[in-house]
Amino acid sequence: MSETNRATPAAGAATDAGGSVWLRELPYIAILLLTLGGVGYSAMTRSPLQYYWVLVAFCNCATCIYEGWSRARDRRARWRLIWTQILHWAAFLVAMALVFLPSVQAVADADSTSLIVLLLLALGTFVAGVHTASWRIGLNGVVMALCVPAVAWVDQSALLLSLGALAVILLGAFGFILWVRRKA
């Protein structure tokens, strides 16, 4: 009977841990979703989203501070964490502002600007993950970096993807018509 009593609290703890796992992972998932949403939107509209990426950088900074806070044991370490992350992400914002200068925009189109900013964001996120010793933030940086060639490939293969989607739709419609005729 004592084994049953031991199993019950463990099962309850696993359920509680399962619910809190999503809560603990929420900042990292939110950053990833913001990034993927920005990539998708900029790919569709073909316009650089300067202020959107600033917002993503601020969210990244807050997430990095959140991640490192529990590891910083004293007040001095926490202040160091805050200032290093603020300076780190300020450097990213300065680099991004340089990309959006009119002289740079004269030679770069909206697609390349979006890819450059995404690459800068990926690098900044990965390095922030290294500095905060967070594999989650580092992994977000890697996923962001992998989005750069993926977006470039989708841009280059738009006609091929459109034809493939059209073929799938036509085959689906043809199959649906055959299915309806067999039912009738």
C-alpha positions in Angstrom: 0.0 0.0 0.0 2.9 2.3 0.6 3.9 1.9 -3.1 0.5 3.1 -4.2 0.8 6.1 -2.0 4.2 6.9 -3.5 3.0 6.5 -7.0 0.1 8.8 -6.6 2.1 11.9 -5.6 4.6 11.2 -8.4 1.8 11.0 -10.9 0.3 14.2 -9.6 3.8 15.9 -9.8 4.2 14.7 -13.4 0.9 16.2 -14.3 1.8 19.5 -12.6 5.2 19.4 -14.3 3.5 18.8 -17.6 1.4 21.9 -17.2 4.3 24.0 -16.0 6.6 22.8 -18.8 4.5 24.7 -21.3 4.5 27.8 -19.1 8.3 27.6 -18.8 8.8 27.1 -22.5 6.3 29.9 -23.5 8.9 32.7 -23.8 11.1 30.6 -26.2 8.1 29.5 -28.2 6.8 33.1 -28.4 10.2 34.3 -29.7 10.2 31.5 -32.3 6.6 32.2 -33.4 7.3 36.0 -33.6 10.3 35.3 -35.8 8.6 32.8 -38.1 5.6 35.2 -38.3 7.9 38.1 -39.3 9.7 35.9 -41.8 6.4 34.8 -43.4 4.9 38.3 -43.4 8.1 39.9 -44.9 8.3 37.2 -47.5 4.6 37.8 -48.6 4.7 41.6 -48.5 8.2 41.9 -49.8 8.8 44.8 -47.4 11.3 45.1 -44.6 9.7 45.2 -41.2 12.1 47.5 -39.3 9.9 48.2 -36.3 8.7 44.6 -36.0 12.3 43.3 -35.7 12.9 46.0 -33.1 10.0 44.5 -31.1 11.4 41.0 -31.6 14.8 42.2 -30.3 13.2 43.7 -27.2 11.4 40.4 -26.6 14.7 38.5 -27.1 16.4 40.7 -24.6 13.6 40.2 -22.0 13.7 36.4 -22.6 17.5 36.3 -22.1 17.2 38.3 -18.9 14.4 35.9 -17.8 16.5 32.9 -18.6 19.6 34.1 -16.9 17.9 35.5 -13.8 17.6 32.2 -11.9 21.3 31.5 -12.5 22.4 34.9 -11.2 22.8 34.2 -7.5 23.3 37.7 -6.1 22.3 41.3 -6.9 25.6 42.1 -8.6 25.3 39.1 -11.0 21.7 40.1 -11.8 22.7 43.7 -12.6 25.6 42.4 -14.8 23.1 40.1 -16.6 20.8 43.0 -17.2 23.5 45.4 -18.5 25.2 42.8 -20.7 21.9 41.8 -22.4 20.9 45.4 -22.8 24.3 46.3 -24.4 24.2 43.1 -26.5 20.8 43.8 -28.0 21.5 47.5 -28.4 24.5 46.5 -30.6 22.1 44.4 -32.6 19.7 47.4 -33.0 22.5 49.6 -34.1 23.6 47.0 -36.7 20.0 46.7 -37.9 19.7 50.5 -38.1 22.7 50.6 -40.3 21.0 48.1 -42.6 18.0 50.4 -42.9 20.1 53.5 -43.8 19.1 55.1 -47.1 22.5 54.6 -48.6 22.3 50.9 -47.8 18.7 50.7 -49.0 19.8 52.2 -52.3 21.7 49.1 -53.1 19.7 46.5 -51.3 16.1 45.5 -52.1 13.4 44.6 -49.5 14.1 40.8 -49.8 17.8 41.1 -49.1 17.2 43.6 -46.3 14.8 41.2 -44.6 17.3 38.3 -45.0 20.1 40.4 -43.6 18.1 41.5 -40.6 16.9 37.9 -39.9 20.6 36.8 -40.1 21.6 39.5 -37.7 18.8 38.5 -35.4 19.8 34.8 -35.6 23.4 35.7 -34.8 22.4 37.9 -31.9 20.1 35.3 -30.5 22.6 32.5 -30.8 25.3 34.6 -29.1 22.9 35.6 -26.4 22.2 31.9 -25.8 25.9 31.3 -25.4 26.3 34.2 -23.0 23.3 33.1 -20.9 24.3 29.5 -21.1 20.8 28.7 -22.4 20.4 25.9 -25.0 16.9 27.1 -25.7 17.9 30.6 -26.7 20.8 29.2 -28.7 18.5 26.8 -30.5 16.1 29.6 -31.4 19.1 31.3 -33.0 19.9 28.2 -35.0 16.3 27.9 -36.2 16.3 31.6 -37.1 19.6 31.1 -39.1 18.0 28.1 -40.9 15.1 30.3 -41.9 17.5 32.5 -44.0 18.3 29.9 -46.7 14.7 28.5 -46.4 13.2 31.9 -47.2 15.7 32.5 -50.0 14.8 29.1 -51.5 11.1 29.8 -51.2 11.6 33.1 -53.0 13.6 31.4 -55.8 11.2 28.5 -56.1 7.9 30.5 -55.9 6.9 29.4 -59.4 7.7 25.8 -58.8 5.9 25.8 -55.5 2.9 27.5 -57.1 2.7 25.0 -59.9 3.0 22.1 -57.3 0.2 23.6 -55.2 -1.9 24.0 -58.3 -1.3 20.4 -59.3 -2.2 19.2 -55.8 -5.4 21.2 -55.9 -6.4 19.9 -59.3 -5.7 16.3 -58.3 -7.7 16.8 -55.2 -10.6 18.3 -57.1 -10.4 15.5 -59.7 -10.4 12.9 -56.8 -13.4 14.6 -55.2 -15.4 14.6 -58.4 -14.7 10.9 -58.9 -15.6 10.2 -55.3 -18.9 12.1 -55.6 -19.8 10.3 -58.9 -19.2 6.9 -57.2 -21.4 7.8 -54.3 -24.2 8.9 -56.7 
